[in-house]
């Protein structure tokens, strides 16, 4: 079973992930209504690029945007959650050993202690994000079972990986479940809201170009991102 989930299933998952992300990106660009949006993408390019870069930059750093500063608690939770989601699986020693064995590539790795701390941070922040969805009326009214499912898909690889790492019996069950849950996440990304891992940057770039070109950016006025 281990050879199947780390071999053919892993290849298939990554294939669906990368092809799906590429198609979602193409669909996003083709879905823009050039007349409705009325953004001069082909003219005033320098203002557009400048606005796109600023829009992305101020939204990917903690408290960089006005919205982040207005919600400090939520900001800390979001950045903690996403930092763990990104750093842990990419730079985990065990994952890189597997990549080296299967595909002959490896990356910089973090210590097991750091990985454990990031994993716990992901699980704790996810719990508070879930509680926030149910405690705040303005968030609760927008929350559906679909949102809860996506959160579960995102944290299950961390929970099962942590249980496998700490040798909670039965070890093989948690290990296989960890790998399969990770592959489910990869497959789910192109078909769900999880696609925001790439569409976030595309939408921020579009908004940045919009504001940079026609909402004061060309006049040199300060734009509060």
C-alpha positions in Angstrom: 0.0 0.0 0.0 2.8 2.4 0.9 4.5 1.9 -2.5 1.1 2.6 -4.2 0.3 5.9 -2.4 3.9 7.2 -2.7 4.2 6.1 -6.3 1.4 6.1 -8.8 -1.1 7.9 -6.5 1.5 10.6 -5.8 2.3 11.1 -9.4 -1.4 11.4 -10.3 -2.1 13.8 -7.5 0.8 16.2 -8.5 -0.2 15.9 -12.1 -3.8 16.9 -11.3 -2.6 19.7 -9.1 -0.2 21.3 -11.5 -2.4 20.9 -14.6 -5.4 22.0 -12.7 -3.7 25.1 -11.3 -2.5 26.0 -14.9 -6.0 25.7 -16.3 -7.6 27.7 -13.4 -5.1 30.5 -14.1 -5.9 30.5 -17.8 -9.7 30.4 -17.1 -9.3 33.4 -14.7 -7.5 35.5 -17.3 -9.9 34.5 -20.1 -12.8 35.2 -17.8 -11.9 38.9 -17.4 -14.3 41.2 -19.3 -11.9 43.6 -20.8 -14.7 46.0 -21.7 -16.5 45.8 -18.4 -13.4 46.0 -16.2 -12.2 49.0 -18.3 -8.6 48.7 -17.2 -6.0 49.8 -19.7 -3.9 46.7 -19.3 -2.1 47.3 -22.7 -1.5 51.0 -22.0 0.0 52.8 -19.0 1.7 49.5 -18.3 4.2 50.9 -15.9 1.4 52.2 -13.6 -0.3 48.9 -13.8 2.7 46.8 -12.9 3.5 49.2 -10.1 0.0 48.9 -8.7 0.0 45.1 -9.1 3.3 44.7 -7.2 2.1 47.1 -4.4 -1.2 45.3 -4.1 0.4 41.9 -3.7 3.2 43.1 -1.4 1.0 44.9 1.1 -1.3 41.9 1.4 1.3 39.2 1.9 3.0 40.8 4.8 1.3 40.9 8.3 -0.4 44.2 8.9 0.7 45.5 5.5 -2.8 46.4 4.4 -5.4 48.5 6.1 -7.7 45.5 6.3 -5.0 43.5 8.1 -4.5 46.4 10.5 -8.2 46.7 11.2 -8.4 43.0 12.3 -5.2 42.2 14.2 -6.3 39.0 15.9 -7.6 37.6 12.6 -4.4 38.7 10.8 -2.2 36.8 13.3 -4.4 33.6 12.9 -4.4 33.8 9.1 -0.6 34.4 8.7 0.2 31.7 11.3 -2.1 29.2 9.6 -0.8 29.9 6.1 2.9 30.1 7.1 2.6 26.6 8.6 0.7 25.3 5.6 3.5 26.5 3.3 6.7 25.9 5.2 6.0 22.6 6.9 5.2 20.3 3.9 7.8 21.9 1.6 10.8 21.9 3.9 10.0 18.9 6.1 12.9 16.5 6.3 10.8 13.4 5.8 9.2 14.8 2.7 12.5 15.7 1.2 13.9 12.3 1.9 11.0 10.8 0.0 11.4 13.3 -2.8 15.1 12.3 -3.0 14.3 8.6 -3.1 11.4 8.8 -5.6 12.4 11.7 -7.9 16.0 12.6 -7.1 15.3 16.1 -5.8 15.4 17.7 -2.4 15.2 21.2 -0.8 16.4 22.9 2.3 15.0 21.2 5.4 13.8 22.5 8.8 14.4 20.7 12.1 11.9 18.3 13.5 11.4 20.6 16.4 10.5 23.5 14.1 8.2 21.3 12.1 6.4 20.2 15.2 6.0 23.8 16.4 4.6 24.8 13.0 2.3 21.8 12.9 0.9 22.7 16.3 0.5 26.3 15.2 -1.5 25.3 12.2 -3.8 23.1 14.2 -4.3 25.7 17.0 -4.9 28.5 14.5 -7.3 26.4 12.5 -9.3 25.7 15.7 -9.5 29.4 16.4 -10.5 30.2 12.8 -13.2 27.6 13.1 -14.5 29.1 16.4 -14.4 32.5 14.8 -16.7 31.3 12.0 -19.3 30.2 14.6 -18.9 33.0 17.1 -19.1 36.1 14.9 -22.5 36.6 13.3 -21.2 38.3 10.2 -18.9 35.3 9.5 -21.3 32.6 10.7 -24.0 33.7 8.2 -21.5 33.2 5.3 -20.2 29.8 6.6 -21.3 26.6 5.0 -20.5 23.0 5.4 -18.4 23.4 2.3 -16.1 25.8 4.1 -15.8 23.4 7.1 -14.9 20.6 4.7 -12.1 22.6 3.1 -10.7 23.5 6.4 -10.7 19.8 7.4 -9.0 18.8 4.1 -6.3 21.4 4.9 -5.5 20.3 8.4 -6.0 16.6 8.1 -2.5 16.0 6.6 -1.0 17.9 9.6 -3.0 16.1 12.2 -2.3 12.6 10.8 1.3 13.5 10.1 1.8 14.6 13.7 0.2 11.4 15.0 2.5 9.4 12.8 5.6 11.4 13.8 4.8 10.9 17.5 4.4 7.2 16.9 0.8 7.0 18.0 -0.4 3.5 17.3 -1.2 2.2 14.8 1.7 3.9 13.1 1.2 2.5 9.6 -2.5 3.6 9.6 -1.6 7.2 10.4 1.3 7.2 7.9 -0.9 6.0 5.0 -3.7 8.3 6.1 -1.3 11.2 6.2 -0.1 10.5 2.6 -3.6 10.0 1.2 -4.9 13.1 3.0 -2.1 15.1 1.5 -2.9 13.8 -2.0 -6.6 14.6 -1.5 -5.5 18.2 -0.7 -3.5 18.4 -3.9 -6.4 17.1 -6.0 -8.9 19.4 -4.3 -6.9 22.6 -4.9 -7.8 23.1 -8.6 -11.5 22.3 -8.0 -12.3 24.3 -4.9 -11.7 27.6 -3.1 -8.2 26.2 -2.2 -7.2 27.4 -5.7 -6.7 30.8 -4.0 -3.1 29.7 -3.5 -2.6 31.0 -7.0 -5.8 33.0 -7.7 -5.1 35.2 -4.7 -2.0 36.6 -6.4 -3.8 37.0 -9.7 -6.8 38.8 -8.2 -4.6 41.1 -6.1 -2.5 41.9 -9.3 -5.7 42.7 -11.2 -7.0 45.0 -8.4 -3.6 46.6 -8.1 -3.5 47.4 -11.8 -7.1 48.7 -11.6 -6.2 51.1 -8.7 -2.8 51.9 -10.1 -4.1 53.0 -13.5 -7.5 54.6 -13.0 -8.2 55.1 -9.3 -5.6 57.7 -8.4 -2.4 55.8 -9.0 -1.5 57.7 -12.1 -2.0 61.0 -10.3 0.6 60.0 -7.7 -2.0 60.0 -4.8 -1.4 57.6 -1.9 -3.5 54.5 -2.1 -4.4 52.8 1.1 -4.1 49.1 0.4 
